[in-house]
Amino acid sequence: MSVVHVFYPTGDNSRDFLFTDWARSSDPDKRPQVLRQVMTLDLPVSGTEAAELAFSISNSSPGAMHCAPQFEKEVVRWRRKHLRSMSVGDVVQADGSVWICAEVGFRVLDGFELAGLEIVIGEES
C-alpha cells in the first residue's frame, strides 16, 4: 500500500502548458518554480507501479476506465475535483521517491532537480 501524492508544476515560466522540456532533461532553466499538490491517493501498489496507476486513474472517467474497476471511487474523486488528466511534466511522490511523467512512462527526479522548488502541500478543495 502506498500513499501517492500528485503534483502539477506551476510558475512564472509556465504559459499554462506542460513542462515537457523539464521532463526530457534536468535543465534547471526549464523547470517550474512551484509543484502544487492536487491529489492524494491510497493505492495497493508501490514504486513506479503507483505512479502508473495514478496516471491511469487520472486519465479515466466513470464511463471510460483506464484502470481496474476497483478504482472507480478514486476516478470519481479525481473528476469531482475537476482536475485535468496527468500528463508530461506532472510529478508523483510515493514510497520516498519522486517521479516525473515523461513522454513514455516515468523517470526518477533526483535531489538536484528538486532543489530550490517550492513544494505546496495540501490539496485545494
ChimeraX commands (.cxc) that place a marker at each C-alpha (Angstrom):
marker #1 position 0.00,0.00,0.00 radius 0.5
marker #1 position 1.33,3.44,-0.92 radius 0.5
marker #1 position 0.23,6.96,-0.19 radius 0.5
marker #1 position 0.69,8.69,-3.54 radius 0.5
marker #1 position 0.85,12.47,-3.91 radius 0.5
marker #1 position 0.25,14.03,-7.32 radius 0.5
marker #1 position 1.66,17.48,-8.12 radius 0.5
marker #1 position 1.13,19.84,-11.04 radius 0.5
marker #1 position 4.00,22.17,-11.99 radius 0.5
marker #1 position 3.32,25.92,-11.98 radius 0.5
marker #1 position 5.38,29.07,-12.12 radius 0.5
marker #1 position 6.27,32.22,-13.99 radius 0.5
marker #1 position 7.95,30.30,-16.81 radius 0.5
marker #1 position 4.66,28.49,-17.37 radius 0.5
marker #1 position 2.34,29.58,-20.12 radius 0.5
marker #1 position -0.21,27.18,-18.69 radius 0.5
marker #1 position 1.22,24.38,-20.78 radius 0.5
marker #1 position 3.05,21.25,-19.80 radius 0.5
marker #1 position 6.67,21.24,-18.73 radius 0.5
marker #1 position 7.73,18.83,-21.46 radius 0.5
marker #1 position 11.28,20.22,-21.62 radius 0.5
marker #1 position 11.74,19.62,-17.89 radius 0.5
marker #1 position 10.51,16.06,-18.34 radius 0.5
marker #1 position 13.15,15.49,-21.05 radius 0.5
marker #1 position 16.15,16.89,-19.21 radius 0.5
marker #1 position 17.32,18.15,-15.83 radius 0.5
marker #1 position 17.98,21.69,-17.15 radius 0.5
marker #1 position 17.12,23.98,-14.20 radius 0.5
marker #1 position 16.08,26.77,-16.59 radius 0.5
marker #1 position 13.26,24.61,-17.90 radius 0.5
marker #1 position 11.78,23.59,-14.60 radius 0.5
marker #1 position 8.77,25.12,-12.88 radius 0.5
marker #1 position 9.09,27.30,-9.79 radius 0.5
marker #1 position 6.36,25.50,-7.85 radius 0.5
marker #1 position 4.97,21.98,-7.54 radius 0.5
marker #1 position 1.40,22.17,-6.22 radius 0.5
marker #1 position -0.18,19.07,-4.70 radius 0.5
marker #1 position -3.53,18.34,-6.34 radius 0.5
marker #1 position -4.42,14.84,-5.13 radius 0.5
marker #1 position -3.50,12.15,-2.63 radius 0.5
marker #1 position -4.36,8.52,-3.35 radius 0.5
marker #1 position -4.05,5.38,-1.22 radius 0.5
marker #1 position -3.07,2.68,-3.69 radius 0.5
marker #1 position -2.34,-1.04,-3.21 radius 0.5
marker #1 position 0.89,-0.91,-5.23 radius 0.5
marker #1 position 4.27,0.76,-4.73 radius 0.5
marker #1 position 7.10,2.32,-6.69 radius 0.5
marker #1 position 6.62,3.14,-10.32 radius 0.5
marker #1 position 3.52,0.94,-10.34 radius 0.5
marker #1 position 1.93,3.51,-8.02 radius 0.5
marker #1 position 2.87,6.33,-10.40 radius 0.5
marker #1 position 1.48,4.41,-13.38 radius 0.5
marker #1 position -1.76,3.62,-11.53 radius 0.5
marker #1 position -2.20,7.29,-10.53 radius 0.5
marker #1 position -1.74,8.19,-14.21 radius 0.5
marker #1 position -4.38,5.64,-15.26 radius 0.5
marker #1 position -6.83,6.89,-12.63 radius 0.5
marker #1 position -6.34,10.49,-13.74 radius 0.5
marker #1 position -6.94,9.57,-17.37 radius 0.5
marker #1 position -10.17,7.67,-16.59 radius 0.5
marker #1 position -13.77,8.68,-16.18 radius 0.5
marker #1 position -16.60,6.56,-14.80 radius 0.5
marker #1 position -17.73,5.73,-18.34 radius 0.5
marker #1 position -14.23,5.13,-19.73 radius 0.5
marker #1 position -12.00,3.38,-17.23 radius 0.5
marker #1 position -8.28,3.02,-18.00 radius 0.5
marker #1 position -7.72,1.24,-14.69 radius 0.5
marker #1 position -9.32,-1.67,-12.87 radius 0.5
marker #1 position -12.97,-1.18,-11.83 radius 0.5
marker #1 position -11.93,-1.36,-8.16 radius 0.5
marker #1 position -10.51,2.19,-8.55 radius 0.5
marker #1 position -13.77,3.78,-9.70 radius 0.5
marker #1 position -14.10,5.61,-6.35 radius 0.5
marker #1 position -10.71,7.29,-6.93 radius 0.5
marker #1 position -11.66,8.13,-10.53 radius 0.5
marker #1 position -14.90,9.78,-9.37 radius 0.5
marker #1 position -12.99,11.73,-6.71 radius 0.5
marker #1 position -10.49,12.93,-9.35 radius 0.5
marker #1 position -13.27,14.08,-11.67 radius 0.5
marker #1 position -15.24,15.81,-8.88 radius 0.5
marker #1 position -12.18,17.95,-8.19 radius 0.5
marker #1 position -12.23,18.99,-11.88 radius 0.5
marker #1 position -8.58,18.06,-12.28 radius 0.5
marker #1 position -7.11,17.58,-15.73 radius 0.5
marker #1 position -5.56,14.25,-16.61 radius 0.5
marker #1 position -1.94,13.74,-15.65 radius 0.5
marker #1 position 0.46,14.45,-18.46 radius 0.5
marker #1 position 4.12,15.05,-19.28 radius 0.5
marker #1 position 5.78,17.18,-16.60 radius 0.5
marker #1 position 3.44,16.25,-13.75 radius 0.5
marker #1 position 5.05,14.79,-10.64 radius 0.5
marker #1 position 4.22,11.84,-8.38 radius 0.5
marker #1 position 5.70,11.16,-4.94 radius 0.5
marker #1 position 5.38,7.76,-3.28 radius 0.5
marker #1 position 7.48,5.48,-1.12 radius 0.5
marker #1 position 10.18,8.10,-0.59 radius 0.5
marker #1 position 10.80,8.60,-4.32 radius 0.5
marker #1 position 9.70,11.30,-6.74 radius 0.5
marker #1 position 8.92,10.66,-10.41 radius 0.5
marker #1 position 8.14,12.95,-13.31 radius 0.5
marker #1 position 5.72,11.90,-16.00 radius 0.5
marker #1 position 7.82,11.57,-19.17 radius 0.5
marker #1 position 6.73,11.15,-22.76 radius 0.5
marker #1 position 6.71,7.42,-22.12 radius 0.5
marker #1 position 6.39,6.25,-18.52 radius 0.5
marker #1 position 8.04,7.96,-15.56 radius 0.5
marker #1 position 11.60,8.85,-14.62 radius 0.5
marker #1 position 13.01,9.45,-11.16 radius 0.5
marker #1 position 13.72,13.05,-10.15 radius 0.5
marker #1 position 16.83,13.47,-8.05 radius 0.5
marker #1 position 17.54,15.99,-5.31 radius 0.5
marker #1 position 19.38,18.31,-7.72 radius 0.5
marker #1 position 16.32,18.58,-9.96 radius 0.5
marker #1 position 14.08,19.28,-6.97 radius 0.5
marker #1 position 16.43,21.75,-5.23 radius 0.5
marker #1 position 15.01,25.24,-4.97 radius 0.5
marker #1 position 11.49,24.29,-5.98 radius 0.5
marker #1 position 8.64,25.47,-3.80 radius 0.5
marker #1 position 6.55,22.43,-2.89 radius 0.5
marker #1 position 2.98,23.32,-1.94 radius 0.5
marker #1 position 1.49,20.54,0.18 radius 0.5
marker #1 position -2.22,20.21,0.81 radius 0.5
marker #1 position -4.86,19.74,-1.79 radius 0.5
marker #1 position -7.04,22.63,-2.80 radius 0.5
marker #1 position -10.73,21.95,-2.38 radius 0.5
marker link #1:1,2 radius 0.2
marker link #1:2,3 radius 0.2
marker link #1:3,4 radius 0.2
marker link #1:4,5 radius 0.2
marker link #1:5,6 radius 0.2
marker link #1:6,7 radius 0.2
marker link #1:7,8 radius 0.2
marker link #1:8,9 radius 0.2
marker link #1:9,10 radius 0.2
marker link #1:10,11 radius 0.2
marker link #1:11,12 radius 0.2
marker link #1:12,13 radius 0.2
marker link #1:13,14 radius 0.2
marker link #1:14,15 radius 0.2
marker link #1:15,16 radius 0.2
marker link #1:16,17 radius 0.2
marker link #1:17,18 radius 0.2
marker link #1:18,19 radius 0.2
marker link #1:19,20 radius 0.2
marker link #1:20,21 radius 0.2
marker link #1:21,22 radius 0.2
marker link #1:22,23 radius 0.2
marker link #1:23,24 radius 0.2
marker link #1:24,25 radius 0.2
marker link #1:25,26 radius 0.2
marker link #1:26,27 radius 0.2
marker link #1:27,28 radius 0.2
marker link #1:28,29 radius 0.2
marker link #1:29,30 radius 0.2
marker link #1:30,31 radius 0.2
marker link #1:31,32 radius 0.2
marker link #1:32,33 radius 0.2
marker link #1:33,34 radius 0.2
marker link #1:34,35 radius 0.2
marker link #1:35,36 radius 0.2
marker link #1:36,37 radius 0.2
marker link #1:37,38 radius 0.2
marker link #1:38,39 radius 0.2
marker link #1:39,40 radius 0.2
marker link #1:40,41 radius 0.2
marker link #1:41,42 radius 0.2
marker link #1:42,43 radius 0.2
marker link #1:43,44 radius 0.2
marker link #1:44,45 radius 0.2
marker link #1:45,46 radius 0.2
marker link #1:46,47 radius 0.2
marker link #1:47,48 radius 0.2
marker link #1:48,49 radius 0.2
marker link #1:49,50 radius 0.2
marker link #1:50,51 radius 0.2
marker link #1:51,52 radius 0.2
marker link #1:52,53 radius 0.2
marker link #1:53,54 radius 0.2
marker link #1:54,55 radius 0.2
marker link #1:55,56 radius 0.2
marker link #1:56,57 radius 0.2
marker link #1:57,58 radius 0.2
marker link #1:58,59 radius 0.2
marker link #1:59,60 radius 0.2
marker link #1:60,61 radius 0.2
marker link #1:61,62 radius 0.2
marker link #1:62,63 radius 0.2
marker link #1:63,64 radius 0.2
marker link #1:64,65 radius 0.2
marker link #1:65,66 radius 0.2
marker link #1:66,67 radius 0.2
marker link #1:67,68 radius 0.2
marker link #1:68,69 radius 0.2
marker link #1:69,70 radius 0.2
marker link #1:70,71 radius 0.2
marker link #1:71,72 radius 0.2
marker link #1:72,73 radius 0.2
marker link #1:73,74 radius 0.2
marker link #1:74,75 radius 0.2
marker link #1:75,76 radius 0.2
marker link #1:76,77 radius 0.2
marker link #1:77,78 radius 0.2
marker link #1:78,79 radius 0.2
marker link #1:79,80 radius 0.2
marker link #1:80,81 radius 0.2
marker link #1:81,82 radius 0.2
marker link #1:82,83 radius 0.2
marker link #1:83,84 radius 0.2
marker link #1:84,85 radius 0.2
marker link #1:85,86 radius 0.2
marker link #1:86,87 radius 0.2
marker link #1:87,88 radius 0.2
marker link #1:88,89 radius 0.2
marker link #1:89,90 radius 0.2
marker link #1:90,91 radius 0.2
marker link #1:91,92 radius 0.2
marker link #1:92,93 radius 0.2
marker link #1:93,94 radius 0.2
marker link #1:94,95 radius 0.2
marker link #1:95,96 radius 0.2
marker link #1:96,97 radius 0.2
marker link #1:97,98 radius 0.2
marker link #1:98,99 radius 0.2
marker link #1:99,100 radius 0.2
marker link #1:100,101 radius 0.2
marker link #1:101,102 radius 0.2
marker link #1:102,103 radius 0.2
marker link #1:103,104 radius 0.2
marker link #1:104,105 radius 0.2
marker link #1:105,106 radius 0.2
marker link #1:106,107 radius 0.2
marker link #1:107,108 radius 0.2
marker link #1:108,109 radius 0.2
marker link #1:109,110 radius 0.2
marker link #1:110,111 radius 0.2
marker link #1:111,112 radius 0.2
marker link #1:112,113 radius 0.2
marker link #1:113,114 radius 0.2
marker link #1:114,115 radius 0.2
marker link #1:115,116 radius 0.2
marker link #1:116,117 radius 0.2
marker link #1:117,118 radius 0.2
marker link #1:118,119 radius 0.2
marker link #1:119,120 radius 0.2
marker link #1:120,121 radius 0.2
marker link #1:121,122 radius 0.2
marker link #1:122,123 radius 0.2
marker link #1:123,124 radius 0.2
marker link #1:124,125 radius 0.2
view
